[in-house]
Amino acid sequence: MVNEFEIKKQICDIGKRIYNRGMVANNDGNISVKISDNEFLCTPTGVSKGFMTPEFICKVDRDGKVLQANAGFKPSSEIKMHMRVYKERPDVKSVVHAHPMYATAFAIAGIPLTQPIMPEAVIALGCVPIAKYGTPSTNEIPDAVSEYVQYFDAVLLENHGALTFSDSLLSAYNKMESVEFYAQLLYLSRQLGGPKELSDSQVQRLYEIRRQFGMTGKHPANLCPNNKEGKPSCHNCGGSCASKGGCASGASEELVKNITAKVIKELGL
């Protein structure tokens, strides 16, 4: 089992990644990891995520109360949002919040990421809805996110940024990368006249491949009520199925790569 110091180092490494990739500016963003049922490590408030060292990292309980923090550091002001995710999704072990440029632009424009434009996003990420705006550091954001937590692994935050969560720190971070890449491709393809979306039959074949591989997590292949009824999936409904039981997913990077190669070969893309 990885000890706390190693996890703190990993959090600092992920902090550097999101900072170096321009997913946060100044002291923006926050990261947390669940280490037991009542212990969570998290980034501190008022600190650049690109320049943290292990002694910066705080430990809190399930209510967000401080269990351990070095002098001069206190938990992120957004810890309530993280705790709500852990409370409602026992399978989640890590949460990442950032402000990636393109994904945040879609959040500001009020446009969810639901168009099926590439196999990787369809298989590994699913739809990305928008949680309504909430004032930072209040219960408004946790309440808004709560509507989607059971059905998605990535959520845009209206006029704010993006939130991703998964069963490991690396997976939660990878989802943030995937959300941003998806948003960037969607934005650029719209400048070129609009994306050519995968057809419903192609999406259904991707769903079937996902099921054959037995991938875990929440996803329209298994959860979307429209899909179960033979109707267009969550990818074509603008994320409106969230309140009925929407879509999301989780998968290792290597597994996604293997599946994607198979998908591209079979579909002739």
N, C-alpha and C positions, 0 to 999 in steps of 0.2 A: 504494500500500500504506500502511495506517495505521501511523504510527510508534509506538514503545513508550510515549511520553508520553501520546499520545491514548488508547491502550488502558488505561493506568493511570487516566486520567480517567474512562473508561467504567466501569471496575471500581468506582471510587468512587461513580459515579452509581447503579449497580445496588445497591451497598451501602446507599446512602441509601434506595432504593426498598424494599428488603426490611425495613429498619429502620422506615421510616415506615408501612409496611403492617402492622407488628406481627408480622412473620414471624421476627424474632429479638429477643432481650432482652439487655441488657448487652453482653457481648463475644461472643455466640453467632454461629454461622454462618461460612462461608468461601466464597470465590470464586476461581476460577483460569481462566486463558486460555492456550492453547497458541500460541506465536508462532513456533516452529520445532520440528524433530524432537527437539531436546535443550534447548529453552528454554521455560520456563513462567513467567508472572507470577501471583502469588497474594497474597491478603490476609495480613496478619501475625496472629500469635496475640496474645491479650490486648488487643485493640483493638475498640471499638464500630464496627460496620460503618456506622453512621449519621453518623460524624464523621471519615471518612478523607479524606486528601488524597494526591495522587500520590506524594509522597515516602515514604508509608507502605508502598507496595507492594514486595514482594520478588520476586527472580528466582531460580528453582531449575532444576536439570537433571532429567532423566527419573528419577533415583533420589531426587529430593527434596533433593539437597544444594544448599546456598546458592551461587549464582553472584554475586549482588549484593543487599545489604540495607543500608540506612542505619543508623547507630548507634541502638540502642534498639529495633530491630525484627528479628524473626525469623519465618520462615514459619509458617503455621498448623500446629497440632499434628495436624490431620487430612489433611495433604498426602499421606500414603500412600494414602488412599482415592481422592483425585483421580488420583494417578499410576497406580493400578490400572485406572481407567476408561480413561485415555489409552492405556495399554499394550494393553488388550484391545479397544478400539474406535478404530482409526486414523481413523475419520471424525469423531470428536468433537474439537471445538476449544475447548469451554468446559464447566466443571462448576460447579454452584451447590448448596450445602448450606445448609439453613435449618430452622427449627423452626416452620413455620406452624401456628397453633392447631388448626384442625379436622383437617388431615391428620395432625398429630402425635398427636391424640387417637385417630384410627383406628389409628395405629401402636402406640399404647400398649394399645389394646383388642384388638390382634391381628386386625383386620379389613382385608383388602385392598380396594382400590377396583376392583371388577370389574363392578358392575351397570350395564347400558346404560340410562342415564336421560336422556341428552341427545345430540343429533346431534354437537355440537362435540366432546364427549369421545370419542365413538365414532370419529369421523374423525381427529382430531388427536392424541389422547393414547393411546388404547388402554388396556389394563389397567395397574394399578399394584399390583405385588405387595409383600410385606413380606419384607425380608431379616432373618434371625435376629439377635438381639442380639449386639453385640460391644463390648468395652471401648474407649472413645474413645482415640485416639492409638496403638493397637496394630494388629497385622495382622489382628485378629479381624474388624474391620469390612470391610476390603478383601476378605478371604476370603469373607465373607457376601455382599457385593455382587456378587462375581465370578460367582456362580451365575446372576445375572439380567442382567448387562451386555450379553450378546449378543442378548437378546430384548426388552429394554425400554429406554425412554429416561427413565423416572422410576421410582424405587423408594422405598418407605417403609422406614425403618430402625426396627426394633422398639425401643420405649421410648426413641426418640432423636429422630427428625425425618424429613426427606425429602431426597432427592438427585435432581437432574435434570441432564441433560447433552445437548448438541446441537452442531450445526456452527457456532454463533456464540454469543457471550455473550448477546445479546438473546434469542435463541431459547431458550437454557437457562433464562434468567430467566422468560420467558413460560410455559414448561412448569411452573415452580414456581407461578406464579399460577394456571395451569389446574388443577393438582393440588389446590391449596387451595380453589378455587371449586367444583370437583367434590365434594370432601369436605364442604364447607359445605352444598351443596345436598342431598347424600345424608343428612347429619345432620338437616337441617331437615325433609326429606320424611318421614323416619322418625318424627319427632314428630307428623306429621299423619296417621299411620296406615300409612305405608309408601309408597315410590315406585311409580308405575306404570311399569314397565320397557317399553322398546321391545321389540317382538316379534322373534323370530328372523328373520322375513322382512324386517322393517324394518332390522334390523342388517345383513343380507346386502345389501340395497339400498344402504345406506351404504357398505359395503365395495366394491361395484361402482362407485359414484360415485368413490370414492377411487382405484380402479384406473384409471378412465377419465381422471382428471386427471393420472395418472402421478406421484403424489406419492412422494417418496423417504422413506427411513427404514424402520424395522422396525415391523410392524403385523400384527394378527391377520388382516387381509385377505390377507396374503401368507405369513405364517409359521405361523399356528396349525394344528397337526396335526389338531385336531378339525374345523376348518373345511374342511380339504382332504378329509376323509373324509365330509363332509356332516353332521357332528354339531354340536351346540351349540358356539359359539365360546368363546374365552377369557373373554369377558364373562360367561359363565354357568358357568364351571368353577372360580371362586374363585381363579384364578391358578395352579391346580395343574399347568397345562401347561408351566410355565416350564422344568422340567428336560427337557422333550421338545423345546423350541423354541417359545417363547411369542410374545408380542406387544408391539409398541411402535411409535412413529411419530415423524416430525419434519415440520414444515410451517411456512411463513411465516405470520405473523398475517393478512396481506391475503388470501392464498390460502385460508386456513381460513374467513375471513369470506365470501368469494365462494362457496365450496363449500357452506357452511352455508345461505346464502340459497337456493341451488338445491335443497338437500335439503329444507328446510322447505316450499318451494313444491310439490315433487313428492310429499311424504308427507302434505301437508295438515295439518301439525302446528300 
